[in-house]
Amino acid sequence: MNFIPVLSTLVTFTFTYAVFRRYQSKGGIHLLHWAFGLLLYGLGTLSEVIMGFTFNEWVLKLWYLTGAMLTAAWLGQGSIHLLIRKGDWATYLTYGLGAVSVLALVMIATAPLTGAQTNYNVAGTVSEQYKTILTRGGLTIFLTIILNIYGTLGLVGGALYSAFLFWRKRVLANRMFGNILIAAGALSPAMAGTLVKAGIVDALYISEFIGAIVMFVGFMLATAGKE
């Protein structure tokens, strides 16, 4: 079993708890969205842990739904809610993302598997084997791409924009550097796909772990001293 997803799961669920506790004490719908996105992140890495022991159809589908489709989108939605303060556009986008998430859930839950699952190797990685097992239609692949683009632009773009605002005002350097770390951490899993295609099959697991730690550190730095 690859031990890296275990570490990623522990870090991510700790991060989720920290963000949710801040939401409970400070409020802010963006924090709730971030906590939900991190919960999805943790469920994705937990699925990798389970798949390191045995193959399970529903765990594989949970891995794809959470890790491949929804995590980035909901993390990005949190940043969009934080930055779009005027009007109801952020709320409308949340409703839209919720509807797309339900559609994705139904599509993945009903997606058939090929016979390749009988050859699943627990010593390998999910990321190098799922394509031969999980049947994905054109709409599923399209939604996966769109959701990841939307989430990455929202989270990374939002973090960099916030960092730029603090830099321009020459105030709160901790928040500026914290947002830069959040952006860097969010990009880490996004870049792993290229490495996986290049044959570095453990790249996704490593990048998930690094991304979770870097985002967590960035969040703690950005929120340090906030009332």
C-alpha positions as CSV (number, residue, x, y, z in Angstrom):
1,M,0.0,0.0,0.0
2,N,1.2,3.5,-0.8
3,F,1.4,5.4,2.5
4,I,1.3,8.9,0.9
5,P,-2.5,9.0,0.6
6,V,-2.8,8.1,4.3
7,L,-0.7,11.2,5.2
8,S,-2.7,13.3,2.7
9,T,-6.0,12.2,4.3
10,L,-4.8,13.1,7.8
11,V,-3.6,16.5,6.7
12,T,-6.7,17.2,4.7
13,F,-9.3,16.2,7.3
14,T,-7.3,18.3,9.9
15,F,-7.4,21.2,7.5
16,T,-11.2,20.7,6.9
17,Y,-11.8,20.8,10.6
18,A,-9.8,24.0,11.0
19,V,-11.7,25.8,8.2
20,F,-15.1,24.6,9.5
21,R,-14.3,25.7,13.0
22,R,-13.4,29.1,11.7
23,Y,-16.7,29.2,9.8
24,Q,-18.5,28.4,13.1
25,S,-16.8,31.2,14.9
26,K,-16.5,33.8,12.2
27,G,-19.2,33.0,9.7
28,G,-18.8,33.5,6.0
29,I,-20.3,31.3,3.3
30,H,-16.9,31.1,1.6
31,L,-15.5,29.2,4.5
32,L,-18.3,26.7,4.4
33,H,-17.6,26.1,0.7
34,W,-13.9,25.7,1.4
35,A,-14.6,23.3,4.2
36,F,-16.9,21.3,1.8
37,G,-14.3,21.3,-0.9
38,L,-11.6,20.1,1.5
39,L,-14.0,17.4,2.7
40,L,-14.3,16.2,-0.9
41,Y,-10.5,16.4,-1.1
42,G,-10.1,14.2,1.9
43,L,-12.7,11.7,0.7
44,G,-10.7,11.4,-2.5
45,T,-7.5,10.6,-0.7
46,L,-9.3,8.3,1.7
47,S,-10.6,6.4,-1.4
48,E,-7.0,6.0,-2.5
49,V,-6.1,4.5,0.9
50,I,-9.0,2.0,0.6
51,M,-8.1,1.1,-3.0
52,G,-4.6,0.4,-1.7
53,F,-6.0,-2.6,0.1
54,T,-8.8,-3.8,-2.2
55,F,-10.8,-2.9,-5.3
56,N,-14.4,-1.6,-4.7
57,E,-16.6,-0.3,-7.4
58,W,-18.2,2.4,-5.2
59,V,-14.9,3.5,-3.7
60,L,-13.5,4.0,-7.2
61,K,-16.6,6.0,-8.2
62,L,-16.3,8.1,-5.0
63,W,-12.6,8.7,-5.9
64,Y,-13.4,10.0,-9.4
65,L,-16.5,12.0,-8.3
66,T,-14.7,13.8,-5.4
67,G,-11.1,14.0,-6.6
68,A,-11.4,14.3,-10.3
69,M,-14.6,16.2,-10.6
70,L,-15.8,18.2,-7.6
71,T,-13.0,19.1,-5.2
72,A,-11.4,22.0,-7.3
73,A,-14.8,23.4,-8.2
74,W,-16.1,23.7,-4.7
75,L,-12.8,25.1,-3.4
76,G,-12.9,27.6,-6.2
77,Q,-16.5,28.5,-5.4
78,G,-15.4,29.5,-1.9
79,S,-13.0,32.0,-3.4
80,I,-15.6,33.3,-5.7
81,H,-18.0,33.9,-2.8
82,L,-15.2,35.7,-1.0
83,L,-14.4,38.0,-3.9
84,I,-17.8,38.7,-5.4
85,R,-19.6,40.8,-2.8
86,K,-22.0,42.7,-4.9
87,G,-25.3,41.3,-6.2
88,D,-26.3,37.7,-6.1
89,W,-24.0,36.4,-8.8
90,A,-22.0,34.2,-6.3
91,T,-25.2,32.7,-5.0
92,Y,-26.4,32.0,-8.5
93,L,-23.1,30.3,-9.4
94,T,-23.4,28.2,-6.2
95,Y,-26.9,27.0,-7.3
96,G,-25.5,26.2,-10.7
97,L,-22.6,24.3,-9.3
98,G,-24.9,22.4,-7.0
99,A,-27.0,21.3,-10.0
100,V,-24.0,20.3,-12.0
101,S,-22.7,18.4,-8.9
102,V,-25.9,16.4,-8.6
103,L,-25.7,15.6,-12.3
104,A,-22.1,14.4,-11.9
105,L,-23.2,12.3,-9.0
106,V,-25.9,10.6,-11.0
107,M,-23.6,10.1,-14.0
108,I,-20.8,8.5,-12.0
109,A,-23.1,6.4,-9.9
110,T,-24.7,4.9,-13.0
111,A,-21.5,4.6,-15.0
112,P,-20.8,0.9,-15.9
113,L,-17.5,-0.7,-15.3
114,T,-15.5,-2.8,-17.8
115,G,-14.2,-6.2,-17.0
116,A,-10.8,-4.8,-16.3
117,Q,-11.5,-4.4,-12.6
118,T,-10.6,-8.1,-12.2
119,N,-7.0,-7.2,-13.0
120,Y,-6.9,-4.2,-10.6
121,N,-3.5,-4.1,-8.9
122,V,-3.6,-2.8,-5.3
123,A,0.1,-2.2,-5.4
124,G,-0.4,0.2,-8.3
125,T,-2.1,3.6,-8.2
126,V,-5.7,4.4,-8.9
127,S,-4.7,7.2,-11.3
128,E,-2.9,4.8,-13.7
129,Q,-5.7,2.2,-13.7
130,Y,-9.1,3.9,-13.6
131,K,-9.4,4.7,-17.3
132,T,-9.5,1.0,-18.2
133,I,-12.1,0.3,-15.5
134,L,-14.6,3.2,-15.3
135,T,-16.6,3.9,-18.4
136,R,-16.8,7.6,-19.0
137,G,-18.9,9.2,-21.7
138,G,-18.2,12.4,-23.5
139,L,-20.4,14.4,-21.2
140,T,-18.6,13.1,-18.1
141,I,-15.2,13.9,-19.5
142,F,-16.4,17.4,-20.6
143,L,-17.8,18.1,-17.2
144,T,-14.6,16.9,-15.5
145,I,-12.6,19.4,-17.6
146,I,-15.0,22.3,-17.1
147,L,-15.3,21.8,-13.4
148,N,-11.5,21.7,-12.9
149,I,-11.0,24.8,-15.1
150,Y,-13.7,26.6,-13.2
151,G,-12.3,25.6,-9.8
152,T,-8.7,26.2,-10.6
153,L,-9.4,29.7,-12.0
154,G,-11.6,30.5,-8.9
155,L,-9.2,29.2,-6.3
156,V,-5.8,30.1,-7.8
157,G,-7.1,33.3,-9.5
158,G,-8.8,34.4,-6.3
159,A,-5.8,33.7,-4.2
160,L,-3.4,35.6,-6.5
161,Y,-5.8,38.5,-6.8
162,S,-6.1,38.8,-3.1
163,A,-2.3,38.6,-2.8
164,F,-2.0,41.4,-5.4
165,L,-4.4,43.6,-3.5
166,F,-2.4,43.2,-0.3
167,W,0.9,43.8,-2.2
168,R,-0.5,47.0,-3.8
169,K,-1.6,48.4,-0.5
170,R,1.6,47.4,1.2
171,V,-0.3,46.0,4.1
172,L,-0.7,42.6,5.8
173,A,2.2,40.8,4.3
174,N,1.2,37.6,6.0
175,R,-2.0,37.5,4.1
176,M,-0.2,38.2,0.8
177,F,2.2,35.4,1.3
178,G,-0.5,33.1,2.7
179,N,-2.6,33.6,-0.5
180,I,0.5,32.9,-2.7
181,L,0.9,29.6,-0.8
182,I,-2.8,28.8,-1.3
183,A,-2.4,29.4,-5.0
184,A,0.8,27.3,-5.2
185,G,-0.8,24.5,-3.2
186,A,-3.9,24.4,-5.4
187,L,-1.8,24.2,-8.6
188,S,0.2,21.2,-7.2
189,P,-2.5,18.5,-7.9
190,A,-3.5,20.2,-11.1
191,M,0.0,19.8,-12.5
192,A,0.2,16.2,-11.5
193,G,-1.8,15.0,-14.5
194,T,1.1,15.8,-16.9
195,L,3.5,13.9,-14.8
196,V,1.2,10.8,-14.6
197,K,1.0,10.9,-18.4
198,A,4.8,11.0,-18.5
199,G,4.9,7.7,-16.6
200,I,5.5,9.1,-13.0
201,V,2.5,7.3,-11.6
202,D,3.0,8.3,-8.0
203,A,3.0,12.0,-9.0
204,L,-0.7,12.5,-8.2
205,Y,-0.3,11.1,-4.6
206,I,2.8,13.2,-4.0
207,S,1.2,16.3,-5.4
208,E,-2.0,15.8,-3.4
209,F,0.1,15.6,-0.2
210,I,2.2,18.6,-1.0
211,G,-0.8,20.6,-2.1
212,A,-2.7,19.9,1.1
213,I,0.2,20.9,3.3
214,V,1.0,24.1,1.3
215,M,-2.6,25.2,1.2
216,F,-3.0,24.5,4.9
217,V,0.1,26.6,5.8
218,G,-1.1,29.3,3.5
219,F,-4.5,29.4,5.1
220,M,-3.0,29.5,8.6
221,L,-0.7,32.3,7.5
222,A,-3.4,34.3,5.8
223,T,-5.8,34.1,8.8
224,A,-3.2,34.7,11.5
225,G,-4.1,37.7,13.6
226,K,-7.6,38.1,12.1
227,E,-10.3,39.1,14.5
